[in-house]
Amino acid sequence: MSQAKGRKMNHHHFEGTVAELDGHVFHVPRAGSNSFHFKKTLEKISQYVLDKYKYGVDMVYILTNLEEPDLERNQPTAGDDENMTEIDLIELRTKVKIYVKRLGNYDQNKSALYSIVRGQCSEAMVEKLHMCPNFFKYEKTNDVVALLKDIRSICYGFPPYQDNIYQIIRKVKRAYHNLYQFKSEPTYKYYERFLDIVDIMNYYGGDIGCDRGLIRDVAKRNGEKDWETIDFSHEKYAEFHLIARERMYAMDFLLTLDKDRFGALHVDLHNRYICGTDLYPKTLRDAYRIAMHYEPDANTNSEADGGGKVSSGSG
C-alpha cells in the first residue's frame, strides 16, 4: 500500500496524498452541491483499496454504503456436525482460517482507509471538518464511517456546523422535494442521487411519510378497524409509519422520473388505479426495479442508459 508522502502539488490545485488516486479529492463546494465529485472520489478510492488491500472488499463496502459490514453474518458455521464428511470438515477449516485472517486485516485496513480519506481532504475541507461536532471523536478513533458522513454532508451542501437542526432539516427536505431525473441521466444514476438525499435526511433525523393521512391509509390496507382514528398512541403506529415512508419514497421516486421516458408509465399506473387495480410500488426498491425494466413506447427517444431505455430497433 504505497502512499506518496509529501506528494507534490502546485499552489492552486490540491491532489491529495495518494498519487494513485490521480487527484481525486474531497473539496468544499463553492456553492450548492458537489455530490458528483464526492462520488467519483469514493469510486476511485474503492478501486485503489480493492487493488492494494487484502480483503479490500470490506473497505469497498464501507465506501459504498457508508456503514460497516456485518462480519459476524459471514462467520462460518459447522451446521449438522453428525452428518459432516471429512471433506466438509476440511472445507469448514479452510473457511474458518480465511474468516480469521479477514477479521485480522479488518481493523488495520479500516485505520489505513481513514488515513487515505483524510489525506484526500483539501485544506478547506479539513477546516470545515474541524467545525463538525464529532470531528475530534472520530479523529481519535479513526472512525472512517463518521468521517465520510461529515464529508458527504459538506459536499452536498448540508454541513452539520453551519445551521441549527431546524434549518438543516428544512434544507434537506427542500432538496428532496426538488429532486428530478435529468433528461439524459441514466436511471441508476438518478436512483443513487435519490438515495444520497434520503440517507442524509435520515442521518439528521428528518422524515418523510409521517403524515397522519398516510399512516391511516396503511392501517386501512392492513385491515385495522379503527384506522380512521389512529394516532401516535396506537401500538402499531411505528410499524405503519415505516410502511408509509417506503410507499412515499417509492411514489416520489416514480413521479420524478423523466417524463419523456416514463410519462406513459405514470398514466398507465394512474388509469389502472382508478379502475380498481393498485400497481403502485410499495417500496423504493420496487419503484427502482419497475423503472429499470420498463420498456417505453417505441416513439420515445432517449439516449440515457439504464431504465426507460429504447431498444436498438426503436426510432
N, C-alpha and C positions, 0 to 999 in steps of 0.2 A: 504494500500500500504506500506507494511513493507520493509524497506531497512535496510540492516545490516550496521550500522555505525561502522567505524573502523574495517571493515572486515579484518580478519587475512589472511595474505599471506606470504609465505616464501620469501627469498631474490631472488629466481631465477624464481618464477612463479607468475605473476600478475593475480588476479582472479576477479578484479572489485569490485564495492561497493554494488552490489545486489547479495546476496547469492543465491537466487532462480535461477539465470542465469547460475549456475554451471560452472563458469569460462570461459564462452563465452565472449570474449573481442575483442576490436579493437586494433591491434598492427601493427607496421610498418614492412613491408616485408623486409627480409634481402636482397633479390634480386628478380627482376621481379615482379610478381603479387601475391597478397594474396586475390584474389576475393572469393575463396571458404569460407575462414573463415569469411570474411565480410558478406556474405550472410547467413551463419549459425548463426552468432551473431544476425543479423536482425530477422531471424526466431525465435530465442529464445526470443528476446525482444518482438516480436509480440505475442507470446504465453503468455508471462508474463502480458502484458498490457491488453490483452483480458480477462484474468482471474481476474485481480485485479481492473481494471478501469471500472467505469460505462460509457457506450458509448465508450468503448475502441476500437470499430471497426473503429472510425475515426483516432485513432492513428495508427492502423494497416494499414490503407490506406496510411498514411504518410510514414511509414516504407517500405511499398511495392512499392510505386510509387515515393517516394522522391519528393512529391509535396502535397500541402494541398487540402483537398476535397472541392468541391463546395457545401457548405452547403445551399446556397440560392436555389439551384436547388431542394433540398428536402423540401423546405418550403411548408407547407400545404396550399391549396387554396380552396376557397369556391365553385368555379365552377359556375353553374347556380343557383343563390340564390332563384329564384322564384319557382324552381321545387324541392328544398330540403325538404325532410321529417324531422320529428322530430328525427328519428334515424340517418339520415345523419348529422344533426346538432350536435348530441351527439358524433358521430364518429369524426367529424371535431374538436370539442372542445378537445377531447382526443388527437388527433394528434397534435394540437397546443400546448397543455401542454407538451407533450413529446418533441416536437421540441424546445420549450423554455428551457426545462431542458438540452437538448443536447447542445444548444448554451452556456448555463451557465457553463457546465462542460468542454467545448472545450478548452478555453484558459488555464484553470487550468491544464487540462490533458497535454496540449502541453508543458507547463512550466515544469511539472513533468517529461515528456518524455525527455526533454532536459537534465535534471539533470541525468537521467538514462543513456542516451547515453554518456554524458560527463564522468560519473563515470566509464564507461566500457572502457574508453580510457587509454591505458598504458601510462607510463611516457614519453616514446619515442614518442608516438603518440601525446600527448599534446604538446611536444616540437615542433613537426612538424606543428601542427595546429597553434601555435603561429607565425609561419613564413608565414602563409597564409594571403594574403592582406585584407580579410574581417573578420578575426578572431575576433577582438575586437568589431566590429559592431554587429555580431550575438551573441557574448558573452554577450553583454549589453542587447540585445532584446530577448534573449532566442529563436532565430530563429533556430529551430531544423532541418528544411529542409536544410538550408545553411550549418549547421554543418555536417550533414550526407553527403552532396555532397562533401565537402572537405575531409572527412574521406574516402569516396569511391575513390576519385582521388588519395589519398595517397596509399590506399590499392591496387589499380590497377596499381600502378607504374607511375602515371602521376601527381605528386604533382604540384600545381599551383605556388610554390615559387622557384622551382629548375631551370627552364629554362625560356627563353623568349617564347612568344606565338608561334613563328615560329617553335621552337624546339618541343614544346608540341604538336602542331597540327601534325607535322611530325611523332612524336612517336605514337600518337593515330591512325593516318591513317595507319601506318605500322602495328600496332596491328590489325586493322580492316581487312586489306588485308591478314594478316596471319591467320585469323580465319578459323577453320575447325572443323568438328564434329569428336570426338574421336570414336574409334571402338566400345566401349561398352557404349557410352554415350547416355542416353535417349534423344530423340529429344526435349522434352520440356526443358530439362536442357541446351541443346545447344542453343535453342531459347532465354533463359534467358541470357546466356553469350553474345549472339549476340546483344541483346537489351542493355545490360550494356555498351558495347563499343560504340554503336550508341548514347546512352544518354550522355556519356562522351564527345564524339565528338561534339554533339550539344551544350553541356554545354560550351565548349571552342570556339564555333563558327566555327568549322570545317564543311566541306560539302562533300557530295557525290552526283553524278548525275548532276553536274553543267556544264558538258562538252557541248559545243555548238551542237555537233552532236546529243546528247540525247535530248536536248531541241527542236531541229528541227524535230526529229523523232516524238515527242509528238505533235508538231504543225501540222505535216503532218497527223497524226492519227486523229486529231481534225478538219481536213478539211480546214486548213489555206492555202490560195492560195500562199502566199509569204513565205512559210515555209523554203525555201532554203536560204533566206536572213535574217531570224530572228536573232536579237541580243538583247543586254541589253535594248535598247530603245523601244522595242516593248511593247505595252500596256498589253499584256498577258504573258510577259516573266516570271514574278514571278509565275503565275498560272501554266504555263507549267513546270517550274523548280520543283515545288513541286511534280508534277505527275512523272517527270523523276526521281526524288530522290527516290520515293517509288518503282518505277519499278526497279531501280538499287539495292536497298536494297533486293527486292524480288529475283532478279537474283543471287545476291551474296550469299544470304542465301541458295537458292536452289542448287547452284553449289558447295557449300562447305559442303553439307550433305555427310555422309559416303557413299562412292561409292559401298561398298559391299551390302548395303541395298537399295540404291537409284539410282544405276547406270542405271538400266533398265528404271527408270522414266526419267532420263536425256536423254537417247537415244530416248525414245518414244516422248517426247516433241519436241526434235530436228527434228525427222523424220516427225512429223505432221506439224511442221512449214515450212519445205522445200516443203511440199505437199500443202501448202496454208492455213493451219489451225493453227492459233496462240493461243495456250492454255497456254502460259506462264503467271504466276500470275502477276497481276497489282500492288499488294501491298505486303508488308512484311507479313501482317496478312494472306493474301490469300496463300502465299507460305507456311506459317506455317500450315495452315489448310490442304493444299494438302499433306504435309509431314506426318501429324498426321493420315490422313485417308488412306494413300497409302498402298496397300497390295502388298508386293514384290512377286517375283517369288517363287514358293514352294521350289526351290532348295537353296534359300538363307537361311543362318543360322545366326541368330542374337539373342543374349540373352538380348539385351537392350530393356527396356520398353518405350513405347510412340513413335509412328511413325515408320513405317517400321517394325512393329512387326510381326513376323511369328506366325500364329495360332498354337494352341497346337498340331494339327494333322500333322504339317509340319515336314519334315525330316531334 
